[in-house]
Amino acid sequence: MTRFNAVWAIQQLDRFIEMTVEKSVNESGIVFLETVASSEEITQQLQIVVMIVRRVLPTDLLSNLALMGSATGEWKQVRPLCLRAKALLERKVEIEQNLGDDAPELSAAKLHPWVWGGASSLWESRHYREAVEGAIRKLNAETQNKLGRRDVSETKLFNEAFSEQDPAAGKPRLHRMKNDGSSTFKSVQRGARTFAEGVFAGIRNPLAHEAGQEMPEQQALEYLAALSVLARWVDESALETAL
Protein backbone atom coordinates (compact mmCIF):
# COMPACT_ATOMS: atom_id res chain seq x y z
CA MET A 1 0.00 0.00 0.00
CA THR A 2 1.35 3.44 -0.95
CA ARG A 3 0.59 6.90 0.33
CA PHE A 4 -2.88 8.23 -0.48
CA ASN A 5 -2.67 10.27 -3.70
CA ALA A 6 -5.09 13.17 -3.28
CA VAL A 7 -4.50 14.58 -6.77
CA TRP A 8 -5.34 11.24 -8.41
CA ALA A 9 -8.40 10.87 -6.17
CA ILE A 10 -9.68 14.29 -7.23
CA GLN A 11 -9.25 13.32 -10.88
CA GLN A 12 -11.26 10.13 -10.36
CA LEU A 13 -14.02 12.01 -8.55
CA ASP A 14 -14.10 14.63 -11.30
CA ARG A 15 -14.44 11.95 -13.92
CA PHE A 16 -17.38 10.35 -12.12
CA ILE A 17 -19.08 13.71 -11.58
CA GLU A 18 -18.77 14.53 -15.27
CA MET A 19 -20.00 11.08 -16.31
CA THR A 20 -23.17 11.45 -14.23
CA VAL A 21 -24.23 14.84 -15.56
CA GLU A 22 -27.78 14.45 -16.85
CA LYS A 23 -28.92 15.83 -20.19
CA SER A 24 -32.36 16.11 -21.77
CA VAL A 25 -33.10 13.70 -24.60
CA ASN A 26 -36.07 14.05 -26.94
CA GLU A 27 -37.19 10.92 -28.71
CA SER A 28 -40.37 11.09 -30.75
CA GLY A 29 -41.67 13.93 -28.63
CA ILE A 30 -40.89 12.18 -25.35
CA VAL A 31 -38.39 14.08 -23.21
CA PHE A 32 -36.37 12.27 -20.56
CA LEU A 33 -33.06 12.58 -18.75
CA GLU A 34 -30.04 10.37 -19.26
CA THR A 35 -26.45 10.55 -18.11
CA VAL A 36 -23.58 11.59 -20.34
CA ALA A 37 -21.88 8.22 -19.88
CA SER A 38 -23.39 4.78 -20.24
CA SER A 39 -24.52 2.77 -17.24
CA GLU A 40 -21.64 0.32 -17.83
CA GLU A 41 -19.06 3.12 -17.71
CA ILE A 42 -20.66 4.58 -14.60
CA THR A 43 -20.67 1.19 -12.89
CA GLN A 44 -16.93 0.78 -13.48
CA GLN A 45 -16.08 4.25 -12.19
CA LEU A 46 -18.50 3.88 -9.30
CA GLN A 47 -16.38 1.13 -7.77
CA ILE A 48 -13.37 3.45 -7.67
CA VAL A 49 -15.09 6.52 -6.25
CA VAL A 50 -16.87 4.52 -3.54
CA MET A 51 -13.45 3.46 -2.22
CA ILE A 52 -12.24 7.07 -2.36
CA VAL A 53 -15.31 8.43 -0.60
CA ARG A 54 -14.96 5.85 2.15
CA ARG A 55 -11.37 6.96 2.72
CA VAL A 56 -12.11 10.68 2.74
CA LEU A 57 -15.46 11.29 4.42
CA PRO A 58 -16.36 10.65 8.07
CA THR A 59 -17.94 7.28 8.74
CA ASP A 60 -21.23 8.77 9.93
CA LEU A 61 -21.84 10.22 6.46
CA LEU A 62 -21.53 6.80 4.87
CA SER A 63 -23.98 4.84 7.01
CA ASN A 64 -26.59 4.69 4.26
CA LEU A 65 -24.17 4.05 1.43
CA ALA A 66 -24.58 0.64 -0.18
CA LEU A 67 -21.38 -1.17 -1.07
CA MET A 68 -22.44 -2.13 -4.57
CA GLY A 69 -25.73 -2.46 -6.36
CA SER A 70 -27.62 -1.08 -9.30
CA ALA A 71 -25.60 1.68 -10.91
CA THR A 72 -28.81 3.37 -12.06
CA GLY A 73 -29.93 4.16 -8.55
CA GLU A 74 -26.67 4.11 -6.66
CA TRP A 75 -24.82 6.81 -8.57
CA LYS A 76 -27.45 9.35 -7.50
CA GLN A 77 -26.67 8.43 -3.91
CA VAL A 78 -22.92 8.59 -4.41
CA ARG A 79 -22.67 11.75 -6.54
CA PRO A 80 -23.29 14.29 -3.73
CA LEU A 81 -20.78 12.42 -1.58
CA CYS A 82 -18.25 12.70 -4.42
CA LEU A 83 -18.82 16.45 -4.61
CA ARG A 84 -18.23 16.76 -0.90
CA ALA A 85 -15.15 14.52 -0.94
CA LYS A 86 -13.70 16.47 -3.86
CA ALA A 87 -14.12 19.77 -2.01
CA LEU A 88 -12.37 18.38 1.06
CA LEU A 89 -9.50 16.96 -0.97
CA GLU A 90 -9.02 20.16 -2.97
CA ARG A 91 -8.86 22.12 0.26
CA LYS A 92 -6.40 19.62 1.71
CA VAL A 93 -4.13 19.87 -1.32
CA GLU A 94 -4.32 23.68 -1.24
CA ILE A 95 -3.40 23.82 2.45
CA GLU A 96 -0.51 21.39 2.02
CA GLN A 97 0.85 23.31 -0.95
CA ASN A 98 0.70 26.67 0.80
CA LEU A 99 1.21 25.90 4.47
CA GLY A 100 2.95 22.54 4.44
CA ASP A 101 6.23 22.34 6.33
CA ASP A 102 7.58 19.44 4.27
CA ALA A 103 7.81 17.35 7.42
CA PRO A 104 8.50 13.67 6.76
CA GLU A 105 5.44 11.44 6.75
CA LEU A 106 5.25 7.95 8.19
CA SER A 107 3.53 5.29 6.12
CA ALA A 108 2.03 2.41 8.08
CA ALA A 109 2.49 0.15 5.07
CA LYS A 110 6.26 0.66 5.23
CA LEU A 111 6.58 -0.48 8.83
CA HIS A 112 8.08 -3.88 9.56
CA PRO A 113 6.01 -6.54 7.74
CA TRP A 114 5.20 -8.38 10.98
CA VAL A 115 3.56 -5.27 12.36
CA TRP A 116 1.71 -4.16 9.24
CA GLY A 117 0.77 -7.75 8.46
CA GLY A 118 -1.00 -8.02 11.79
CA ALA A 119 -2.67 -4.63 11.51
CA SER A 120 -3.49 -3.97 7.85
CA SER A 121 -6.97 -5.46 7.44
CA LEU A 122 -8.29 -3.84 10.62
CA TRP A 123 -6.53 -0.57 9.84
CA GLU A 124 -8.19 -0.30 6.45
CA SER A 125 -11.59 -0.64 8.12
CA ARG A 126 -10.61 2.08 10.63
CA HIS A 127 -10.52 -0.23 13.65
CA TYR A 128 -7.30 1.34 14.90
CA ARG A 129 -7.26 -0.04 18.44
CA GLU A 130 -7.87 -3.57 17.19
CA ALA A 131 -5.22 -3.05 14.50
CA VAL A 132 -2.63 -2.27 17.17
CA GLU A 133 -3.70 -5.34 19.14
CA GLY A 134 -3.38 -7.45 16.00
CA ALA A 135 0.13 -6.12 15.42
CA ILE A 136 1.13 -6.98 19.00
CA ARG A 137 -0.19 -10.53 18.64
CA LYS A 138 1.67 -10.95 15.36
CA LEU A 139 4.92 -9.62 16.84
CA ASN A 140 4.62 -11.92 19.84
CA ALA A 141 3.91 -14.95 17.63
CA GLU A 142 6.79 -14.25 15.24
CA THR A 143 9.17 -13.83 18.17
CA GLN A 144 8.01 -17.15 19.60
CA ASN A 145 8.54 -18.72 16.17
CA LYS A 146 12.09 -17.41 15.91
CA LEU A 147 12.95 -18.65 19.39
CA GLY A 148 11.02 -21.89 19.05
CA ARG A 149 9.19 -21.22 22.31
CA ARG A 150 5.55 -21.47 23.34
CA ASP A 151 6.01 -21.63 27.10
CA VAL A 152 6.40 -17.86 27.57
CA SER A 153 4.99 -14.79 25.85
CA GLU A 154 4.96 -11.01 25.83
CA THR A 155 7.13 -9.34 28.52
CA LYS A 156 8.67 -12.56 29.88
CA LEU A 157 9.38 -13.77 26.35
CA PHE A 158 11.31 -10.63 25.44
CA ASN A 159 13.08 -10.39 28.79
CA GLU A 160 14.48 -13.88 28.31
CA ALA A 161 15.16 -13.40 24.60
CA PHE A 162 17.31 -10.30 25.10
CA SER A 163 18.94 -11.50 28.31
CA GLU A 164 22.66 -10.86 28.67
CA GLN A 165 23.10 -14.34 30.11
CA ASP A 166 24.37 -17.18 27.96
CA PRO A 167 21.72 -19.28 26.21
CA ALA A 168 20.55 -22.35 28.09
CA ALA A 169 18.61 -25.47 27.18
CA GLY A 170 15.18 -24.35 25.99
CA LYS A 171 16.18 -20.71 26.41
CA PRO A 172 17.83 -19.34 23.27
CA ARG A 173 18.83 -15.68 23.15
CA LEU A 174 18.58 -12.88 20.63
CA HIS A 175 21.76 -10.84 20.30
CA ARG A 176 21.55 -7.49 18.57
CA MET A 177 25.34 -7.46 18.27
CA LYS A 178 28.20 -9.88 18.84
CA ASN A 179 28.67 -10.70 22.51
CA ASP A 180 32.16 -9.38 23.09
CA GLY A 181 31.60 -8.90 26.80
CA SER A 182 31.67 -5.14 26.39
CA SER A 183 29.47 -2.62 28.15
CA THR A 184 28.03 -1.73 24.74
CA PHE A 185 26.70 -5.26 24.27
CA LYS A 186 25.14 -5.22 27.72
CA SER A 187 23.63 -1.80 27.09
CA VAL A 188 22.14 -2.82 23.75
CA GLN A 189 20.59 -5.96 25.24
CA ARG A 190 19.25 -4.08 28.24
CA GLY A 191 17.80 -1.42 25.94
CA ALA A 192 15.90 -4.03 23.94
CA ARG A 193 14.53 -5.64 27.11
CA THR A 194 13.37 -2.41 28.68
CA PHE A 195 11.92 -1.17 25.40
CA ALA A 196 9.91 -4.37 25.02
CA GLU A 197 8.75 -4.11 28.61
CA GLY A 198 7.61 -0.55 27.92
CA VAL A 199 5.70 -1.66 24.84
CA PHE A 200 3.73 -4.28 26.73
CA ALA A 201 3.27 -2.26 29.92
CA GLY A 202 2.51 1.03 28.18
CA ILE A 203 0.64 -0.13 25.07
CA ARG A 204 -0.55 -3.73 25.35
CA ASN A 205 -1.81 -3.71 28.94
CA PRO A 206 -3.90 -0.50 28.69
CA LEU A 207 -5.50 -1.78 25.48
CA ALA A 208 -6.66 -4.89 27.31
CA HIS A 209 -8.63 -2.67 29.70
CA GLU A 210 -10.03 -0.35 27.01
CA ALA A 211 -12.12 -2.79 25.01
CA GLY A 212 -14.66 -0.96 22.88
CA GLN A 213 -12.83 2.36 23.08
CA GLU A 214 -11.50 3.49 19.71
CA MET A 215 -8.27 5.46 19.51
CA PRO A 216 -7.26 8.26 17.11
CA GLU A 217 -5.49 7.23 13.92
CA GLN A 218 -2.37 9.24 14.76
CA GLN A 219 -2.01 7.61 18.16
CA ALA A 220 -2.41 4.16 16.63
CA LEU A 221 0.22 4.97 14.00
CA GLU A 222 2.67 6.01 16.70
CA TYR A 223 2.03 2.75 18.55
CA LEU A 224 2.64 0.77 15.37
CA ALA A 225 5.91 2.64 14.86
CA ALA A 226 7.07 1.60 18.33
CA LEU A 227 6.11 -2.00 17.60
CA SER A 228 7.96 -1.83 14.29
CA VAL A 229 11.19 -0.87 16.04
CA LEU A 230 10.90 -3.88 18.34
CA ALA A 231 9.95 -6.18 15.45
CA ARG A 232 12.99 -5.08 13.46
CA TRP A 233 15.29 -5.72 16.41
CA VAL A 234 13.91 -9.23 16.82
CA ASP A 235 14.07 -9.96 13.10
CA GLU A 236 17.64 -8.70 12.68
CA SER A 237 19.07 -10.18 15.88
CA ALA A 238 21.24 -13.29 15.78
CA LEU A 239 19.70 -16.38 17.36
CA GLU A 240 22.06 -17.91 19.92
CA THR A 241 21.36 -21.41 21.24
CA ALA A 242 23.01 -23.54 23.91
CA LEU A 243 25.81 -25.79 22.70
Secondary structure, DSSP 8 states (H G I E B T S, - for coil): -----HHHHHHHHHHHHHHT-EEEEEETTEEEEEESS-HHHHHHHHHHHHHHHHHHS-GGGGTT--SS--HHHHHHHHHHHHHHHHHHHHHHHHHHHHH--------GGGS-HHHHHHHHHHHHTT-HHHHHHHHHHHHHHHHHHHHT--S--HHHHHHHHT-SS--BTTB-EEESS---S-HHHHHHHHHHHHHHHHHIIIIIHHHHT-TT----HHHHHHHHHHHHHHHHHHHHSEEE---
